């Protein structure tokens, strides 16, 4: 009895440690490239002022950023499809920089972003893309970085500036995100470059089906043993 119980305990531990199956990608703005004029704009005061993006890019969860890469993907690069040519699942946060200069008092702001024809990739019918304030200096944000996990975290946390539920219907189209009062206040306080970070709300990790089956089997067998005299 003791040996069987020990075996089941080991199997239960293996259930937690079992390699996960291929995780599907969940991404927005996938396959984006160097933005053309008008692809990313900050629209102020109902369109009286329209600013083209000064810089765009992404940070991986490992804190890596390449200044020459203007791709602005946000979300999870999973193995199906492998968007990032990387065997390890990786999460990305993006950012956009605008030269707001000394614009007159801003009363409204909309971020308008082009989503490539295959930019939305998810097995879910919709995803939530959110925008956040950026505490990192713009010069550091735009520079090459390695291991800058703090910047990655910064782009997907902090003061919420707005959000939008996105779907496959947004592929090949512009998405427009109305910025809230906190964002407008931040723009009005800026003098020069202003940055905003973006992230897909991926929620809590869900155990893979194989892991759940193994775990369930181990728990069930353990329960049966405990019921025996």
C-alpha positions as CSV (number, residue, x, y, z in Angstrom):
1,X,0.0,0.0,0.0
2,X,2.8,2.4,0.9
3,X,4.6,1.8,-2.4
4,X,1.5,2.5,-4.4
5,X,0.8,5.6,-2.5
6,X,4.3,6.8,-3.0
7,X,4.0,6.1,-6.8
8,X,0.8,8.1,-7.0
9,X,2.4,11.0,-5.1
10,X,5.3,11.0,-7.6
11,X,2.8,10.9,-10.5
12,X,1.0,13.8,-9.0
13,X,4.2,15.8,-8.9
14,X,5.0,14.9,-12.5
15,X,1.6,16.2,-13.5
16,X,2.6,19.6,-12.4
17,X,6.0,19.3,-14.0
18,X,4.9,17.7,-17.3
19,X,5.9,19.8,-20.3
20,X,3.0,21.8,-21.7
21,X,1.6,21.2,-25.1
22,X,1.8,23.8,-27.8
23,X,0.2,27.0,-26.6
24,X,-1.8,28.8,-29.3
25,X,-0.7,32.4,-30.1
26,X,-2.9,35.3,-28.8
27,X,-1.7,38.5,-30.4
28,X,-2.7,41.8,-31.7
29,X,-0.7,43.8,-34.3
30,X,1.2,40.7,-35.3
31,X,3.3,41.0,-38.5
32,X,3.4,44.8,-38.1
33,X,6.4,46.4,-39.8
34,X,7.9,49.9,-39.9
35,X,4.8,52.0,-39.8
36,X,4.1,54.1,-42.9
37,X,2.9,57.7,-42.6
38,X,-0.6,57.6,-41.2
39,X,-0.4,54.0,-39.9
40,X,-0.3,55.2,-36.2
41,X,-1.7,58.6,-35.2
42,X,-2.6,60.5,-32.1
43,X,-5.7,62.5,-32.9
44,X,-6.2,65.4,-30.6
45,X,-9.2,67.7,-30.0
46,X,-11.5,66.0,-32.4
47,X,-9.0,66.0,-35.2
48,X,-7.8,69.6,-35.0
49,X,-4.3,68.2,-34.4
50,X,-3.1,64.9,-35.8
51,X,0.3,63.6,-34.9
52,X,2.1,60.7,-36.7
53,X,4.0,58.3,-34.5
54,X,7.6,59.2,-33.8
55,X,8.6,55.7,-32.7
56,X,7.0,52.3,-32.1
57,X,8.3,48.9,-30.9
58,X,8.0,46.0,-28.5
59,X,9.6,44.6,-25.4
60,X,9.7,40.9,-24.7
61,X,9.1,39.4,-21.2
62,X,12.8,38.8,-21.2
63,X,13.3,42.5,-21.4
64,X,14.8,42.5,-24.9
65,X,14.2,45.4,-27.4
66,X,15.8,46.3,-30.7
67,X,15.6,49.9,-31.6
68,X,15.6,49.2,-35.4
69,X,12.6,46.9,-35.1
70,X,9.4,49.0,-35.2
71,X,7.1,46.0,-35.1
72,X,4.4,46.7,-32.4
73,X,3.0,43.3,-31.7
74,X,1.4,42.8,-28.3
75,X,0.4,39.5,-26.7
76,X,1.6,35.9,-26.6
77,X,3.7,34.4,-29.4
78,X,2.8,30.7,-29.0
79,X,3.8,27.7,-31.0
80,X,0.7,27.6,-33.2
81,X,1.5,29.6,-35.2
82,X,5.0,30.4,-34.1
83,X,4.9,34.1,-34.8
84,X,8.3,34.9,-33.4
85,X,10.3,32.0,-34.8
86,X,11.1,31.1,-31.2
87,X,10.5,27.7,-29.7
88,X,9.9,29.2,-26.3
89,X,6.5,30.9,-25.7
90,X,7.1,34.6,-25.3
91,X,4.9,37.6,-24.2
92,X,5.3,41.0,-25.7
93,X,4.2,44.5,-24.7
94,X,4.3,47.3,-27.2
95,X,4.7,51.1,-27.1
96,X,4.2,54.2,-29.2
97,X,5.9,57.6,-28.9
98,X,4.6,60.9,-30.1
99,X,6.1,64.4,-30.2
100,X,3.4,66.4,-28.6
101,X,5.6,69.5,-28.4
102,X,3.7,72.4,-26.9
103,X,0.3,71.6,-28.2
104,X,-2.6,73.8,-27.1
105,X,-4.7,72.5,-24.2
106,X,-5.8,69.0,-25.1
107,X,-9.5,68.1,-24.4
108,X,-9.8,64.8,-26.2
109,X,-7.4,62.2,-27.6
110,X,-7.7,59.1,-29.7
111,X,-5.0,56.6,-30.6
112,X,-5.5,55.3,-34.1
113,X,-3.4,52.2,-35.0
114,X,-3.4,50.1,-38.2
115,X,-3.8,46.4,-37.6
116,X,-2.2,44.2,-40.4
117,X,-4.4,41.8,-42.3
118,X,-3.2,38.9,-40.1
119,X,-2.6,41.1,-37.0
120,X,-5.3,39.5,-34.8
121,X,-4.4,35.9,-34.0
122,X,-6.2,34.0,-31.3
123,X,-8.4,31.0,-30.7
124,X,-10.6,33.3,-28.6
125,X,-13.4,35.2,-30.4
126,X,-12.1,38.5,-28.8
127,X,-9.2,39.9,-26.8
128,X,-8.8,43.0,-24.6
129,X,-6.0,45.4,-25.6
130,X,-5.1,48.0,-23.0
131,X,-3.0,51.2,-22.9
132,X,-1.0,52.3,-19.9
133,X,1.2,55.2,-18.8
134,X,4.9,54.9,-19.2
135,X,7.3,55.8,-16.4
136,X,10.4,54.9,-18.3
137,X,12.3,57.8,-19.9
138,X,11.6,58.0,-23.6
139,X,15.4,57.8,-24.4
140,X,15.7,54.5,-22.5
141,X,12.5,53.2,-24.0
142,X,13.7,53.7,-27.5
143,X,17.2,52.4,-27.0
144,X,18.5,48.9,-27.5
145,X,17.9,46.9,-24.3
146,X,18.7,43.4,-23.0
147,X,17.2,42.0,-19.8
148,X,15.2,45.2,-19.2
149,X,12.2,43.4,-17.6
150,X,11.3,46.5,-15.6
151,X,10.5,48.3,-18.9
152,X,8.5,45.3,-20.1
153,X,6.5,45.5,-16.9
154,X,6.1,49.2,-17.1
155,X,4.5,49.0,-20.5
156,X,1.7,46.7,-19.3
157,X,0.9,48.2,-15.9
158,X,0.3,51.4,-14.0
159,X,-2.3,54.0,-14.8
160,X,-4.8,52.7,-17.4
161,X,-5.2,55.1,-20.3
162,X,-7.9,53.2,-22.2
163,X,-8.7,49.9,-23.9
164,X,-10.5,48.2,-26.7
165,X,-12.0,44.7,-27.3
166,X,-10.4,43.5,-30.5
167,X,-11.4,40.7,-32.9
168,X,-10.5,39.1,-36.2
169,X,-12.8,41.7,-37.8
170,X,-10.1,44.3,-37.0
171,X,-7.7,42.6,-39.4
172,X,-6.6,44.9,-42.2
173,X,-8.3,47.8,-40.5
174,X,-7.5,50.7,-38.2
175,X,-8.5,50.4,-34.5
176,X,-9.3,53.6,-32.5
177,X,-8.9,53.8,-28.8
178,X,-10.3,56.7,-27.0
179,X,-7.9,57.9,-24.3
180,X,-9.3,58.7,-20.8
181,X,-8.9,61.8,-18.6
182,X,-5.6,60.5,-17.1
183,X,-4.1,60.2,-20.5
184,X,-5.2,63.6,-21.5
185,X,-3.7,65.1,-18.3
186,X,-0.4,63.3,-19.1
187,X,-0.4,64.7,-22.6
188,X,-1.0,68.2,-21.3
189,X,1.8,67.9,-18.8
190,X,4.3,66.6,-21.5
191,X,6.7,68.8,-23.2
192,X,8.3,67.0,-26.1
193,X,8.0,63.2,-26.5
194,X,5.1,61.4,-24.9
195,X,4.9,57.6,-24.7
196,X,2.1,55.1,-24.1
197,X,2.5,51.4,-23.5
198,X,0.2,48.6,-24.7
199,X,-0.6,45.0,-23.6
200,X,-3.0,42.2,-24.4
201,X,-4.9,41.1,-21.2
202,X,-3.9,37.4,-21.2
203,X,-5.4,36.7,-17.8
204,X,-4.2,33.9,-15.6
205,X,-2.3,30.9,-17.2
206,X,-4.6,27.9,-17.9
207,X,-3.2,24.4,-17.3
208,X,-2.8,22.5,-20.5
209,X,-5.3,19.6,-21.1
210,X,-2.6,16.9,-20.7
211,X,-1.6,18.3,-17.3
212,X,-5.2,18.5,-16.2
213,X,-5.8,14.8,-17.2
214,X,-2.7,13.7,-15.4
215,X,-3.5,15.7,-12.3
216,X,-7.1,14.5,-12.2
217,X,-6.0,10.9,-12.6
218,X,-3.5,11.2,-9.8
219,X,-6.0,12.9,-7.4
220,X,-8.8,10.3,-8.2
221,X,-6.5,7.4,-7.6
222,X,-5.2,8.9,-4.4
223,X,-8.8,9.4,-3.2
224,X,-9.6,5.8,-4.0
225,X,-6.6,4.6,-1.9
226,X,-7.6,6.7,1.0
227,X,-11.1,5.2,1.0
228,X,-9.6,1.7,1.4
229,X,-9.3,0.2,4.9
